[in-house]
Amino acid sequence: MVLLIKKDCKPCQYSIKTTFLNQPYIKDINDNYISVIVTKNQKESYPIEMLYTFEYPTLFFLDNRELFVCNPIRGKIAPDKLKSYLKQCN
């Protein structure tokens, strides 16, 4: 699971605070996913051609071969939407 954000992005910060902190599904995420946060234009590279988006934040779901498991969540990432995707992508 890769969360792509950009620096000084208020919707990105809001999504992290509301969707990834103190939620009941966090244990499921920790047990079943490797979670990575990537910041746009960070010094270390990431596969931009694969994780391409114009909307931030965007949450990508990949398998162990780095292939998409389901469509990414682009823009606002709300807890209800993420819970639905976790059921769909498992």
Summary of the structure (lengths in Angstrom):
residues: 90
radius of gyration: 12.4
end to end distance: 11.4
largest distance: 33.6
contacts: 207
relative contact order: 0.25
helix: 31%
strand: 22%
